[in-house]
Amino acid sequence: MTQAQRGDIERVQKRALRIIVPEYEYNRALQECGLKTLQQRRDDLCVRLIEQMSEPSHKLHSLLPRKCFEVKERETRTNSGKFYNFFCRTERFKRSPLVYAIDKYNDRFNV
């Protein structure tokens, strides 16, 4: 999805919230309605997908790379739950959904 497409879709949500809750600005309206931005929802879905795929019984489990501690042969606080992400030689592969989802999953551990 391009940045322009993301902006267009987010603009639709902003407009709908402006109609539903006209007295609030966008962020406050999101809180009042119990919603997240569309970017946050996409990121949450990516994290949930990787969590589901990490189960050995999942049909896409074989697509996941190894965990960092399996590659480095020891578990530390910095690599405890992270996946070792793919080496991307092309921009097209770097923007692929699996690489993006693994990045979002690993970002949870950088907080």
Protein Blocks (a to p, Z undefined) as FASTA:
>chain_A
ZZklmmmmmmmmmmmmmmmmmmbcfklmmmmnopacfklmmmmmmmmmmmmmmpmkbmkl
mmpccdfklmnopacfklmmmccddddfbfklmmpmklmmmmmmmmmmmZZ
